Amino acid sequence: MIYFDNAATTFPKPDAVCDEMYDCMKNYCANPGRSGHKLAMKAARMIYDTRENVAKLFNIENPMSVIFTDNATDSLNLAIKGVLKQGDHVVTTSMEHNSVLRPLTALENKGVERTIVYADRYGNVEPSDIEKAIKPNTRLIVTTQASNVVGTLVDIKSIADIAKKHGVLYLVDASQSAGVYDIDVQDLGLDMLAMPGHKGLLGPQGTGILYVKEGLKLETMKEGGTGSKSEEIVQPELLPDKYESGTHNTPGIVGLNEGVKFVMDVGITKIREHEEMLCQYLIDELKKIEGVTIYGPLDSKKRAAVVSINIGDMDSGEVTFILDNEYDIATRSGIHCAPLAHETIGTLEQGAVRMSPGYFNTTYDVDKTVKAIAKIAGNYNK
């Protein structure tokens, strides 16, 4: 199979990810932080090692500022609901995933005001429009770094500077960018950074990360056992325990560690350049096919490796079905959990066929996919 659905989750994973998860399950998968025996201590050390490597990758000064969650959705909910209170105002964009839009919509019922800044039809968000939307009661700005529909990159540095200028917190959703683009939380001045472990970081599903700037306190989404301050019935304030109640996903976290180490060993630059090359090649070849509409920027330097298309007014789900069943090519169709993004680019009714090459894809994969799309388009245009 040609796997072009890396924007949903990367596949395959590096061998070391699978090997370490298996080794954990077989040899040391005890409860970290809950017991003093050798297996529990090793599990705890491995989790801390992951925290350190994540901190190193994103230039996070204190590894204890790295919070492990179940996924990016979990991270975003903790960040958004942990900050916003009744009477607060939040600014976001039309290019956000429902993991941002739905929590914000839920908070509207609790007295939180929301402003959505619309991007242009290519998915470009103008930082000055973000600044214009700021009000005296604005508490938070939240944006993606790269659209999961069209891949368009957001100028998060400019937005971070705007947030700092106005004394507003800034949360970045790095679901499509972590592990592929350089993200230095100190240089950018980010207050919070949310990401999944199972996409560009090449870890397993069921893992997520939230970076919280030191000194920023969030309301907890859950309370419970942490292995620390167990004599007290109130949630401990120390990090990361405050936000990590319950038993950790130790096999998932140690697998994530191997994914992060793979990214650091290969190098962000090499990964990004490979994905940019595949993305540009895919776009250039798709442009040659009559009846194919490509959404978003046509320059791979301005977008992540996420390419959405349509063939005439053909149902996007039908195209994906044909690619899967007749050509063994995995893509994703529909609205991609981002209805406002599709509204922005004009595909809310039709949806789109999304192709998202990753580091393990090749130009051969692109050639086979383009030939398949050309044949589907040719049959459609007859």
Residue pairs with C-beta under 8 A, 6 or more apart in sequence:
1 328
1 329
1 330
2 327
2 328
2 329
2 330
2 361
2 365
2 368
2 369
3 11
3 12
3 330
3 358
3 361
4 329
4 330
4 331
4 355
4 356
4 357
4 361
4 365
4 369
5 11
5 330
5 331
5 332
5 354
5 356
6 199
6 305
6 356
6 357
6 358
6 361
7 148
7 176
7 199
7 304
7 306
7 332
7 336
7 354
7 356
8 199
8 332
8 356
9 196
9 198
9 199
9 205
10 198
10 199
10 200
10 202
10 358
10 359
10 360
11 358
12 360
13 202
13 203
13 204
13 255
13 259
14 202
14 258
14 259
14 262
16 258
16 261
16 262
17 202
17 203
17 204
17 255
17 256
17 258
17 259
17 262
18 255
19 258
20 254
20 255
20 257
20 258
21 204
21 251
21 252
21 254
21 255
24 43
24 46
24 250
24 251
24 254
24 255
25 251
28 39
28 42
28 43
28 46
29 39
29 43
29 250
29 251
30 37
30 39
30 40
30 42
30 43
31 40
31 43
31 247
32 40
32 43
32 44
32 46
32 47
32 227
32 248
32 250
33 40
33 44
33 226
33 227
33 228
33 248
34 40
34 225
34 227
34 247
43 248
43 250
46 250
46 253
46 254
46 257
47 68
47 248
47 250
47 253
47 254
48 63
49 257
50 68
50 253
50 254
50 256
50 257
50 260
51 63
51 64
51 66
51 68
51 240
52 63
53 257
53 260
53 261
53 264
54 60
54 63
54 66
54 209
54 260
55 61
55 62
55 63
55 65
55 66
56 264
57 260
57 263
57 264
58 178
58 183
58 184
58 185
58 193
58 211
59 184
59 185
59 186
59 187
60 66
60 185
60 186
60 211
61 186
61 214
62 214
64 238
64 239
64 240
65 211
65 212
65 213
65 214
65 239
65 240
66 209
66 210
66 211
66 240
67 75
67 78
67 209
67 210
67 211
67 212
67 239
67 240
67 243
67 244
68 207
68 208
68 209
68 240
68 244
68 248
68 249
68 253
69 75
69 78
69 207
69 208
69 209
69 210
69 243
70 206
70 207
70 208
70 249
71 196
71 197
71 198
71 205
71 206
71 207
71 208
72 99
72 173
72 175
72 194
72 195
72 196
72 208
73 99
73 208
74 208
74 210
75 194
75 195
75 196
75 208
75 209
75 210
76 99
76 100
76 103
76 142
76 171
76 173
76 194
77 99
77 103
77 221
78 210
78 218
78 221
78 243
79 142
79 171
79 192
79 194
79 210
79 212
79 218
80 90
80 100
80 103
80 104
80 107
80 140
80 142
80 171
81 103
81 107
81 219
81 221
82 218
82 219
82 220
82 221
83 139
83 140
83 169
83 171
83 192
83 218
83 219
84 90
84 107
84 112
84 139
84 140
85 112
85 139
86 110
86 111
86 112
87 111
87 112
87 137
88 112
88 113
88 137
88 138
88 139
88 140
89 112
89 113
89 114
89 115
89 135
89 137
89 138
89 139
90 104
90 107
90 112
90 113
90 114
90 115
90 138
90 139
90 140
90 141
90 142
91 115
91 117
91 130
91 133
91 134
91 138
91 140
91 141
91 142
91 168
92 100
92 101
92 104
92 114
92 115
92 116
92 117
92 141
92 142
92 143
93 116
93 117
93 118
93 119
93 125
93 130
93 143
93 144
93 154
94 116
94 117
94 118
94 119
94 340
94 341
94 343
94 344
95 119
95 123
95 125
95 143
95 144
95 147
95 149
95 150
95 152
95 154
95 338
95 340
95 341
95 344
96 142
96 143
96 144
96 173
96 338
96 340
96 341
97 144
97 148
97 173
97 175
97 336
97 337
97 338
98 337
98 338
98 339
99 173
99 175
99 337
100 142
100 144
100 173
101 339
101 340
104 112
104 114
104 142
105 114
107 114
108 114
113 135
113 137
115 133
115 135
116 340
117 125
117 126
117 129
117 130
117 133
118 340
118 344
119 125
119 152
119 341
119 344
120 126
120 344
121 344
121 345
121 346
122 150
122 152
122 295
122 296
122 297
122 345
123 147
123 149
123 150
123 151
123 152
123 295
123 296
123 297
123 303
123 341
123 344
123 345
124 152
124 297
125 143
125 152
125 154
125 155
127 155
127 158
127 159
127 162
130 141
130 143
130 159
130 162
131 162
131 166
134 141
134 162
134 166
134 168
138 166
138 168
139 168
139 169
140 168
140 169
140 170
140 171
141 159
141 162
141 163
141 168
141 169
141 170
141 171
142 170
142 171
142 172
142 173
143 154
143 156
143 159
143 170
143 171
143 172
143 173
144 154
144 172
144 173
144 174
144 175
144 176
145 153
145 154
145 156
145 172
145 173
145 174
145 176
145 177
145 181
145 183
146 152
146 153
146 154
146 176
146 177
146 181
146 303
146 304
146 306
147 154
147 176
147 296
147 303
147 304
147 306
147 338
147 341
148 175
148 176
148 306
148 336
148 337
148 338
148 341
149 295
149 296
149 306
149 308
149 336
149 338
149 341
149 342
149 345
149 352
149 354
150 295
150 296
150 297
150 303
150 306
150 307
150 308
150 341
150 345
151 176
151 279
151 296
151 297
151 303
151 304
151 305
151 306
151 307
152 296
152 297
152 302
152 303
153 177
153 181
153 302
153 303
153 304
156 170
156 172
156 188
156 190
157 188
159 170
160 170
160 188
160 189
160 190
161 189
162 168
163 169
163 170
163 189
163 191
164 170
164 189
169 191
169 192
169 216
170 189
170 190
170 191
170 192
171 190
171 191
171 192
171 193
171 194
172 183
172 188
172 190
172 192
172 193
172 194
173 194
173 195
174 183
174 193
174 194
174 195
175 194
175 195
175 196
175 199
176 199
176 200
176 304
176 306
177 183
177 200
177 304
178 193
178 195
178 196
178 199
178 200
178 201
178 209
179 199
179 200
179 201
179 202
179 259
179 260
179 263
179 268
179 271
180 200
180 268
180 271
180 272
180 275
180 304
180 305
181 268
181 272
181 304
182 268
182 269
183 190
183 193
185 193
185 211
185 213
190 211
190 213
191 212
191 213
191 216
192 210
192 211
192 212
192 213
192 216
193 209
193 210
193 211
194 208
194 209
194 210
194 211
195 201
195 208
195 209
196 207
196 208
196 209
197 203
197 204
197 206
197 207
197 208
197 209
197 252
197 253
197 256
197 259
198 204
198 205
198 206
198 207
200 263
200 271
201 209
201 256
201 259
201 260
201 263
202 259
202 260
202 262
202 263
202 359
203 252
203 255
203 256
203 257
203 258
203 259
203 260
204 251
204 252
204 255
204 256
204 259
205 252
206 249
206 252
207 249
207 252
207 253
207 255
207 256
210 243
212 218
212 239
212 243
218 243
220 235
220 242
220 243
220 245
221 243
222 245
222 246
223 235
223 245
224 245
224 246
225 245
225 246
225 247
226 235
226 236
226 241
226 242
226 244
226 245
227 241
228 236
228 238
228 241
229 236
229 238
229 241
235 242
235 245
236 242
263 271
266 359
271 359
274 359
275 304
275 305
275 357
275 358
275 359
276 300
276 301
276 305
277 300
278 305
278 357
278 361
278 362
278 363
278 365
278 366
279 300
279 303
279 304
279 305
279 306
279 307
279 357
280 299
280 300
281 363
281 366
282 307
282 355
282 357
282 366
282 369
282 370
283 294
283 298
283 300
283 307
285 366
285 367
285 370
286 292
286 294
286 307
286 309
286 370
286 373
287 294
287 298
289 370
289 373
289 374
289 377
290 377
290 381
291 311
291 312
291 377
291 380
291 381
292 309
292 310
292 311
292 373
292 377
293 309
293 310
293 311
294 307
294 308
294 309
295 308
295 309
295 310
295 345
295 347
295 352
296 303
296 306
296 307
296 308
296 345
297 303
305 356
305 357
305 358
306 354
306 355
306 356
307 354
307 355
307 356
308 336
308 345
308 347
308 352
308 353
308 354
308 355
309 352
309 353
309 355
309 373
310 316
310 319
310 347
310 350
310 352
310 353
311 319
311 353
311 373
311 376
311 377
311 380
312 377
312 380
312 381
313 350
314 376
314 380
315 350
315 351
316 333
316 334
316 347
316 350
316 351
316 352
316 353
317 333
317 334
317 351
319 331
319 333
319 353
319 373
319 376
320 331
320 332
320 333
320 353
322 372
322 376
323 329
323 330
323 331
323 353
323 369
323 372
323 373
323 376
324 330
324 331
326 372
327 368
327 369
327 372
329 368
329 369
329 372
331 353
331 354
331 355
332 353
332 354
332 356
333 351
333 352
333 353
333 354
334 351
334 352
335 342
335 348
335 351
336 342
336 351
336 352
336 354
339 348
342 348
342 351
342 352
345 352
355 369
357 365
357 366
